[in-house]
């Protein structure tokens, strides 16, 4: 035993080892998980696989839309899929019915999954964190990983009336469930402030930012530019969901202003969503021949598409501050390209771009500011390259590793205070 113990003092190497921590069993609940598309599912898959590599036993409870097996195992993660009604982005009614079918299916299945130590709910579908207090057993830990905040999001986009009966009821239920979590993970400080405003004890909330998803096929052979006749163009790209939470007025007006004065600029819009038809129609009315609309690309081709741009756009309505964090910014930086963020300056995405000098923030409605930024980036090659270098450096620090460390620490925290 000599060399390990000296009197009452432990060996310094042993001080680094935690003997009192055994990796808990984890159950994540989220509607989407690969191969089903969705940003929350992609983030969850990376985190779950990384935690499994650390020795955690991880189970994912998710929806089954296709022919995937009911229960399978991938990268050390057990995936349990339950059958629900088909989901549609184009139909609000079909989407609502699909969501409604998820809640009882998840509850029924979760009650039959063997005991786990930690239940982690995400925010797809909205408000399914209401299930976790119903599932909790003695000594289980509940964690809500908030990617957005409902019903506020639904109020802002006009799905339900602001401060109407439905909104008040859903907010009351949501706050009830939030206060019964052992910890809440917010993906930004602005979101933490929103949750605190609900009367939730700030000691419950931890901020763990999202990260740039790892792309296993980092090929960039210029094929995307050639396929879409973009060679020799300065490409300004928006890639992702074109939803009701996003603002596109500034982009359309900037494209109209620059159509004649900067003909080398090409605006490329890749995506779909509830706002697509309106944006596409407006571009047609304005005769924006410098704007190209493309459908969503396959996941294996996404990196090449993002790399084909010179600069990217991300947008968010002012009212959405703290309710969502535009996660596409992390993917943009991972492609080593700068980003122009059109939205509130206090948003986590804006703070990241400004602090790392990987982009610029444009206030909502500031069309002249967006036009000036695009002209500067297209004409000042050194300014553009500096931002590209900054993006490449920043992306290295935006990996799942940091999130794994933060979640690992979270699982070890003691519930040693009384809730307010």
MOZIQUI-V184091 format. One record per residue. N is the residue number from 1. RES is the residue in three letters. PSI is psi in degrees with one decimal (none if undefined). OMEGA is omega in whole degrees, 0 to 359 (none if undefined). NEAR is the number of other ideal C-beta (glycine too) atoms within 12 Angstrom. Layout:
# MOZIQUI-V184091
{{N | RES | PSI | OMEGA | NEAR} {N | RES | PSI | OMEGA | NEAR}}
This chain:
# MOZIQUI-V184091
{{1 | UNK | -9.8 | 181 | 7} {2 | UNK | 144.5 | 181 | 6} {3 | UNK | -20.7 | 178 | 10} {4 | UNK | -42.5 | 183 | 14} {5 | UNK | 136.6 | 177 | 13} {6 | UNK | 99.1 | 183 | 12} {7 | UNK | -127.8 | 180 | 7} {8 | UNK | 10.4 | 185 | 5} {9 | UNK | 136.2 | 178 | 10} {10 | UNK | 152.6 | 175 | 15} {11 | UNK | 139.4 | 183 | 15} {12 | UNK | -31.0 | 178 | 12} {13 | UNK | -39.8 | 181 | 10} {14 | UNK | -22.6 | 178 | 15} {15 | UNK | -21.4 | 181 | 11} {16 | UNK | -8.9 | 186 | 9} {17 | UNK | 131.8 | 177 | 12} {18 | UNK | 107.6 | 180 | 13} {19 | UNK | -15.3 | 186 | 9} {20 | UNK | 8.9 | 182 | 7} {21 | UNK | 119.0 | 174 | 17} {22 | UNK | 130.2 | 183 | 13} {23 | UNK | 120.1 | 182 | 21} {24 | UNK | 160.1 | 173 | 30} {25 | UNK | 137.7 | 189 | 25} {26 | UNK | 139.7 | 172 | 40} {27 | UNK | 112.9 | 174 | 44} {28 | UNK | 138.0 | 178 | 47} {29 | UNK | 120.4 | 180 | 47} {30 | UNK | 142.7 | 185 | 43} {31 | UNK | -39.0 | 184 | 41} {32 | UNK | 147.1 | 176 | 37} {33 | UNK | 139.3 | 182 | 42} {34 | UNK | 142.1 | 11 | 31} {35 | UNK | -2.0 | 175 | 23} {36 | UNK | 131.4 | 184 | 29} {37 | UNK | 155.5 | 179 | 26} {38 | UNK | 134.5 | 184 | 31} {39 | UNK | -39.9 | 182 | 39} {40 | UNK | -36.5 | 179 | 41} {41 | UNK | -37.9 | 179 | 33} {42 | UNK | -43.3 | 177 | 34} {43 | UNK | -44.3 | 181 | 39} {44 | UNK | -41.5 | 181 | 42} {45 | UNK | -43.6 | 180 | 36} {46 | UNK | -43.8 | 181 | 37} {47 | UNK | -45.0 | 182 | 43} {48 | UNK | -44.4 | 181 | 42} {49 | UNK | -38.7 | 179 | 31} {50 | UNK | -38.8 | 178 | 31} {51 | UNK | -37.1 | 178 | 37} {52 | UNK | -36.9 | 178 | 27} {53 | UNK | -23.5 | 177 | 19} {54 | UNK | -3.8 | 179 | 25} {55 | UNK | 0.5 | 177 | 18} {56 | UNK | 143.6 | 171 | 31} {57 | UNK | 112.6 | 189 | 26} {58 | UNK | 128.5 | 173 | 39} {59 | UNK | 136.9 | 177 | 39} {60 | UNK | 124.6 | 172 | 48} {61 | UNK | 117.0 | 187 | 44} {62 | UNK | 174.8 | 182 | 46} {63 | UNK | 151.9 | 178 | 37} {64 | UNK | 112.4 | 181 | 31} {65 | UNK | -29.0 | 184 | 26} {66 | UNK | -136.7 | 183 | 19} {67 | UNK | 14.6 | 179 | 11} {68 | UNK | 147.5 | 179 | 22} {69 | UNK | 151.4 | 182 | 15} {70 | UNK | -47.4 | 178 | 18} {71 | UNK | 129.1 | 179 | 20} {72 | UNK | 172.0 | 179 | 21} {73 | UNK | 131.3 | 182 | 17} {74 | UNK | 127.0 | 179 | 23} {75 | UNK | 38.6 | 178 | 21} {76 | UNK | 4.3 | 182 | 22} {77 | UNK | 129.1 | 176 | 32} {78 | UNK | 126.2 | 183 | 30} {79 | UNK | 118.6 | 182 | 35} {80 | UNK | 112.2 | 185 | 34} {81 | UNK | 134.6 | 178 | 34} {82 | UNK | 141.9 | 182 | 32} {83 | UNK | 130.7 | 177 | 23} {84 | UNK | 173.7 | 179 | 31} {85 | UNK | 150.2 | 181 | 25} {86 | UNK | 148.1 | 182 | 21} {87 | UNK | 142.0 | 179 | 29} {88 | UNK | 129.2 | 176 | 18} {89 | UNK | -28.8 | 187 | 23} {90 | UNK | -18.9 | 182 | 16} {91 | UNK | 117.2 | 180 | 14} {92 | UNK | -38.0 | 181 | 20} {93 | UNK | -47.1 | 180 | 15} {94 | UNK | -35.5 | 178 | 17} {95 | UNK | -43.5 | 180 | 27} {96 | UNK | -42.4 | 179 | 20} {97 | UNK | -38.1 | 178 | 18} {98 | UNK | -45.4 | 178 | 27} {99 | UNK | -45.6 | 182 | 31} {100 | UNK | -31.0 | 179 | 21} {101 | UNK | -19.7 | 183 | 26} {102 | UNK | -42.5 | 188 | 39} {103 | UNK | -54.2 | 179 | 30} {104 | UNK | -32.9 | 179 | 21} {105 | UNK | -43.6 | 179 | 31} {106 | UNK | -45.8 | 182 | 42} {107 | UNK | -46.0 | 181 | 24} {108 | UNK | -44.5 | 183 | 20} {109 | UNK | -41.4 | 183 | 29} {110 | UNK | -33.9 | 179 | 34} {111 | UNK | -18.9 | 183 | 22} {112 | UNK | -2.9 | 174 | 17} {113 | UNK | 141.3 | 179 | 26} {114 | UNK | 162.6 | 184 | 15} {115 | UNK | 135.8 | 174 | 21} {116 | UNK | 161.1 | 181 | 34} {117 | UNK | -34.8 | 184 | 28} {118 | UNK | 132.0 | 173 | 40} {119 | UNK | 122.1 | 181 | 42} {120 | UNK | 115.0 | 176 | 47} {121 | UNK | 146.5 | 173 | 50} {122 | UNK | -157.4 | 187 | 44} {123 | UNK | 28.7 | 174 | 44} {124 | UNK | 111.5 | 4 | 37} {125 | UNK | 166.0 | 181 | 37} {126 | UNK | 139.1 | 171 | 39} {127 | UNK | 18.0 | 176 | 39} {128 | UNK | 0.9 | 170 | 42} {129 | UNK | -15.6 | 176 | 43} {130 | UNK | -21.2 | 182 | 34} {131 | UNK | -34.9 | 190 | 34} {132 | UNK | -40.2 | 176 | 40} {133 | UNK | -27.2 | 178 | 24} {134 | UNK | -22.0 | 182 | 25} {135 | UNK | -17.6 | 190 | 31} {136 | UNK | 134.2 | 173 | 26} {137 | UNK | 173.0 | 183 | 20} {138 | UNK | 133.8 | 177 | 7} {139 | UNK | 8.5 | 173 | 13} {140 | UNK | 150.8 | 178 | 26} {141 | UNK | 135.3 | 177 | 32} {142 | UNK | 130.2 | 177 | 36} {143 | UNK | 131.5 | 174 | 39} {144 | UNK | 121.7 | 180 | 45} {145 | UNK | 96.0 | 188 | 42} {146 | UNK | 113.6 | 173 | 46} {147 | UNK | -20.9 | 175 | 39} {148 | UNK | 175.2 | 188 | 41} {149 | UNK | 118.5 | 179 | 42} {150 | UNK | 149.5 | 12 | 39} {151 | UNK | 7.5 | 183 | 33} {152 | UNK | -40.5 | 179 | 36} {153 | UNK | -45.5 | 180 | 37} {154 | UNK | -33.2 | 178 | 33} {155 | UNK | -45.3 | 183 | 27} {156 | UNK | -40.5 | 183 | 31} {157 | UNK | -0.6 | 174 | 29} {158 | UNK | 12.6 | 179 | 20} {159 | UNK | -37.8 | 174 | 26} {160 | UNK | 157.1 | 183 | 25} {161 | UNK | 133.3 | 180 | 17} {162 | UNK | 127.5 | 179 | 20} {163 | UNK | 19.4 | 175 | 15} {164 | UNK | -177.7 | 183 | 16} {165 | UNK | -46.2 | 181 | 13} {166 | UNK | -44.5 | 182 | 19} {167 | UNK | -44.2 | 181 | 24} {168 | UNK | -40.5 | 179 | 18} {169 | UNK | -48.0 | 181 | 18} {170 | UNK | -35.8 | 179 | 30} {171 | UNK | -39.4 | 178 | 31} {172 | UNK | -45.4 | 180 | 19} {173 | UNK | -43.6 | 180 | 25} {174 | UNK | -44.3 | 179 | 37} {175 | UNK | -40.2 | 176 | 30} {176 | UNK | -46.3 | 182 | 21} {177 | UNK | -38.1 | 179 | 32} {178 | UNK | -41.7 | 182 | 41} {179 | UNK | -14.5 | 179 | 28} {180 | UNK | 6.0 | 173 | 31} {181 | UNK | 150.9 | 174 | 40} {182 | UNK | -31.1 | 173 | 35} {183 | UNK | 151.4 | 175 | 39} {184 | UNK | 130.2 | 177 | 42} {185 | UNK | 117.0 | 174 | 40} {186 | UNK | 143.9 | 184 | 39} {187 | UNK | 7.7 | 176 | 42} {188 | UNK | 157.2 | 180 | 39} {189 | UNK | -31.6 | 178 | 26} {190 | UNK | -33.6 | 176 | 34} {191 | UNK | -37.9 | 177 | 41} {192 | UNK | -41.8 | 180 | 30} {193 | UNK | -39.4 | 179 | 22} {194 | UNK | -41.4 | 181 | 38} {195 | UNK | -41.4 | 177 | 40} {196 | UNK | -35.7 | 181 | 25} {197 | UNK | -18.4 | 176 | 20} {198 | UNK | -4.3 | 183 | 34} {199 | UNK | 14.8 | 179 | 18} {200 | UNK | 135.7 | 180 | 30} {201 | UNK | 120.9 | 182 | 23} {202 | UNK | -20.7 | 179 | 23} {203 | UNK | -15.3 | 177 | 21} {204 | UNK | -20.5 | 194 | 33} {205 | UNK | 132.6 | 173 | 33} {206 | UNK | 140.4 | 177 | 30} {207 | UNK | 116.1 | 175 | 30} {208 | UNK | 103.9 | 183 | 34} {209 | UNK | 157.4 | 170 | 32} {210 | UNK | -177.5 | 186 | 42} {211 | UNK | 172.4 | 177 | 35} {212 | UNK | 120.9 | 181 | 39} {213 | UNK | 139.7 | 179 | 38} {214 | UNK | 130.2 | 177 | 26} {215 | UNK | 116.7 | 185 | 26} {216 | UNK | -11.4 | 179 | 15} {217 | UNK | 81.6 | 186 | 16} {218 | UNK | 50.4 | 179 | 20} {219 | UNK | 138.3 | 176 | 18} {220 | UNK | 87.9 | 183 | 21} {221 | UNK | 11.2 | 179 | 15} {222 | UNK | 4.0 | 185 | 17} {223 | UNK | -37.0 | 182 | 18} {224 | UNK | -42.7 | 179 | 32} {225 | UNK | -43.0 | 181 | 25} {226 | UNK | -42.2 | 182 | 14} {227 | UNK | -27.8 | 185 | 18} {228 | UNK | 21.7 | 174 | 26} {229 | UNK | 47.9 | 181 | 15} {230 | UNK | 3.5 | 180 | 28} {231 | UNK | 132.7 | 180 | 16} {232 | UNK | 1.1 | 179 | 14} {233 | UNK | 155.0 | 169 | 27} {234 | UNK | 109.2 | 190 | 30} {235 | UNK | 121.9 | 175 | 39} {236 | UNK | 113.5 | 191 | 42} {237 | UNK | 139.3 | 165 | 44} {238 | UNK | 120.6 | 181 | 48} {239 | UNK | 123.3 | 179 | 44} {240 | UNK | -169.4 | 181 | 37} {241 | UNK | 132.5 | 176 | 31} {242 | UNK | 85.1 | 189 | 36} {243 | UNK | -178.5 | 181 | 33} {244 | UNK | -14.6 | 179 | 29} {245 | UNK | -8.3 | 184 | 36} {246 | UNK | 151.9 | 177 | 37} {247 | UNK | 132.4 | 181 | 37} {248 | UNK | -2.4 | 180 | 44} {249 | UNK | -44.4 | 182 | 25} {250 | UNK | -40.9 | 181 | 36} {251 | UNK | -45.5 | 180 | 42} {252 | UNK | -42.5 | 181 | 35} {253 | UNK | -37.0 | 178 | 28} {254 | UNK | -41.0 | 178 | 37} {255 | UNK | -37.7 | 179 | 38} {256 | UNK | -41.3 | 179 | 27} {257 | UNK | -40.4 | 187 | 25} {258 | UNK | -3.6 | 184 | 34} {259 | UNK | -42.5 | 182 | 23} {260 | UNK | -40.0 | 186 | 14} {261 | UNK | -27.3 | 181 | 17} {262 | UNK | 70.0 | 185 | 25} {263 | UNK | -17.6 | 180 | 15} {264 | UNK | -14.5 | 178 | 22} {265 | UNK | 133.1 | 175 | 38} {266 | UNK | 120.1 | 177 | 35} {267 | UNK | 120.8 | 181 | 44} {268 | UNK | 118.4 | 181 | 38} {269 | UNK | 113.7 | 181 | 40} {270 | UNK | 119.3 | 177 | 35} {271 | UNK | -171.7 | 179 | 32} {272 | UNK | 179.0 | 179 | 25} {273 | UNK | -178.1 | 186 | 29} {274 | UNK | -24.8 | 182 | 24} {275 | UNK | 0.2 | 186 | 31} {276 | UNK | -48.9 | 185 | 28} {277 | UNK | -42.4 | 181 | 18} {278 | UNK | -42.9 | 180 | 20} {279 | UNK | -44.4 | 181 | 34} {280 | UNK | -41.6 | 179 | 24} {281 | UNK | -43.2 | 179 | 15} {282 | UNK | -39.9 | 178 | 24} {283 | UNK | -36.2 | 179 | 30} {284 | UNK | -42.5 | 179 | 15} {285 | UNK | -38.8 | 180 | 13} {286 | UNK | -4.3 | 182 | 24} {287 | UNK | 52.2 | 182 | 14} {288 | UNK | 83.5 | 180 | 30} {289 | UNK | -10.6 | 178 | 18} {290 | UNK | 12.3 | 180 | 32} {291 | UNK | 126.5 | 181 | 35} {292 | UNK | 126.6 | 178 | 30} {293 | UNK | 130.7 | 180 | 30} {294 | UNK | 148.5 | 177 | 30} {295 | UNK | 164.9 | 178 | 19} {296 | UNK | 141.2 | 179 | 23} {297 | UNK | 158.9 | 177 | 26} {298 | UNK | 151.1 | 183 | 16} {299 | UNK | -35.4 | 181 | 25} {300 | UNK | -14.5 | 180 | 15} {301 | UNK | -0.5 | 187 | 26} {302 | UNK | -44.3 | 182 | 34} {303 | UNK | -43.5 | 180 | 32} {304 | UNK | -38.7 | 178 | 28} {305 | UNK | -46.4 | 180 | 40} {306 | UNK | -38.0 | 180 | 43} {307 | UNK | -21.9 | 183 | 34} {308 | UNK | -14.0 | 181 | 38} {309 | UNK | 155.0 | 171 | 44} {310 | UNK | -35.7 | 177 | 39} {311 | UNK | 146.8 | 181 | 45} {312 | UNK | 159.5 | 177 | 47} {313 | UNK | 140.8 | 171 | 50} {314 | UNK | 141.7 | 184 | 49} {315 | UNK | 155.1 | 177 | 47} {316 | UNK | 136.5 | 177 | 45} {317 | UNK | 148.7 | 181 | 32} {318 | UNK | -38.9 | 184 | 25} {319 | UNK | -13.2 | 182 | 24} {320 | UNK | 1.1 | 182 | 36} {321 | UNK | 123.5 | 178 | 33} {322 | UNK | -10.1 | 179 | 35} {323 | UNK | -33.1 | 175 | 39} {324 | UNK | 158.7 | 173 | 45} {325 | UNK | 121.1 | 182 | 45} {326 | UNK | 96.0 | 185 | 48} {327 | UNK | -16.3 | 180 | 34} {328 | UNK | -22.6 | 180 | 38} {329 | UNK | -37.9 | 181 | 50} {330 | UNK | -40.7 | 178 | 43} {331 | UNK | -35.8 | 178 | 37} {332 | UNK | -47.4 | 180 | 45} {333 | UNK | -33.1 | 178 | 41} {334 | UNK | -26.4 | 176 | 35} {335 | UNK | 2.4 | 176 | 37} {336 | UNK | 37.3 | 179 | 33} {337 | UNK | 150.3 | 178 | 42} {338 | UNK | 163.9 | 183 | 44} {339 | UNK | 137.5 | 170 | 50} {340 | UNK | 117.4 | 182 | 46} {341 | UNK | 120.1 | 178 | 43} {342 | UNK | 104.9 | 184 | 45} {343 | UNK | -171.9 | 183 | 44} {344 | UNK | 137.5 | 184 | 31} {345 | UNK | -25.3 | 183 | 23} {346 | UNK | 0.5 | 178 | 24} {347 | UNK | 147.9 | 180 | 40} {348 | UNK | -37.6 | 181 | 39} {349 | UNK | -42.2 | 179 | 47} {350 | UNK | -43.3 | 179 | 35} {351 | UNK | -40.9 | 180 | 25} {352 | UNK | -47.3 | 182 | 37} {353 | UNK | -42.1 | 182 | 37} {354 | UNK | -41.3 | 183 | 25} {355 | UNK | -29.1 | 181 | 15} {356 | UNK | -2.7 | 182 | 29} {357 | UNK | 47.0 | 179 | 21} {358 | UNK | 9.4 | 180 | 41} {359 | UNK | -172.4 | 181 | 38} {360 | UNK | 154.6 | 177 | 34} {361 | UNK | 130.1 | 179 | 35} {362 | UNK | 127.3 | 179 | 38} {363 | UNK | 148.6 | 176 | 26} {364 | UNK | 129.9 | 179 | 28} {365 | UNK | -8.2 | 183 | 19} {366 | UNK | 75.1 | 180 | 27} {367 | UNK | -44.9 | 177 | 25} {368 | UNK | -37.3 | 179 | 17} {369 | UNK | -40.5 | 178 | 24} {370 | UNK | -43.7 | 179 | 39} {371 | UNK | -45.8 | 181 | 28} {372 | UNK | -40.7 | 180 | 21} {373 | UNK | -42.2 | 180 | 36} {374 | UNK | -39.2 | 178 | 42} {375 | UNK | -44.8 | 181 | 25} {376 | UNK | -45.2 | 181 | 23} {377 | UNK | -35.2 | 182 | 35} {378 | UNK | -23.5 | 183 | 27} {379 | UNK | -21.1 | 182 | 19} {380 | UNK | 92.4 | 185 | 19} {381 | UNK | -38.1 | 181 | 14} {382 | UNK | -39.0 | 178 | 12} {383 | UNK | -42.6 | 179 | 23} {384 | UNK | -45.6 | 182 | 31} {385 | UNK | -35.2 | 177 | 18} {386 | UNK | -44.0 | 178 | 20} {387 | UNK | -36.3 | 178 | 34} {388 | UNK | -42.0 | 178 | 30} {389 | UNK | -41.5 | 178 | 21} {390 | UNK | -39.1 | 179 | 28} {391 | UNK | -42.4 | 180 | 38} {392 | UNK | -40.3 | 180 | 24} {393 | UNK | -41.8 | 181 | 18} {394 | UNK | -39.1 | 183 | 32} {395 | UNK | -32.4 | 181 | 33} {396 | UNK | -26.5 | 181 | 19} {397 | UNK | -2.8 | 181 | 23} {398 | UNK | 62.0 | 182 | 32} {399 | UNK | 169.6 | 180 | 24} {400 | UNK | -20.4 | 182 | 32} {401 | UNK | -44.0 | 180 | 21} {402 | UNK | -39.3 | 179 | 23} {403 | UNK | -39.8 | 179 | 35} {404 | UNK | -45.2 | 179 | 27} {405 | UNK | -41.8 | 182 | 19} {406 | UNK | -41.8 | 179 | 28} {407 | UNK | -39.4 | 178 | 37} {408 | UNK | -45.4 | 178 | 27} {409 | UNK | -38.9 | 181 | 18} {410 | UNK | -41.0 | 181 | 33} {411 | UNK | -22.4 | 182 | 34} {412 | UNK | -10.7 | 183 | 20} {413 | UNK | 143.5 | 178 | 22} {414 | UNK | 145.2 | 177 | 14} {415 | UNK | 79.4 | 192 | 22} {416 | UNK | 29.0 | 176 | 8} {417 | UNK | 157.3 | 178 | 13} {418 | UNK | 134.4 | 179 | 8} {419 | UNK | 148.7 | 179 | 18} {420 | UNK | none | none | 12}}
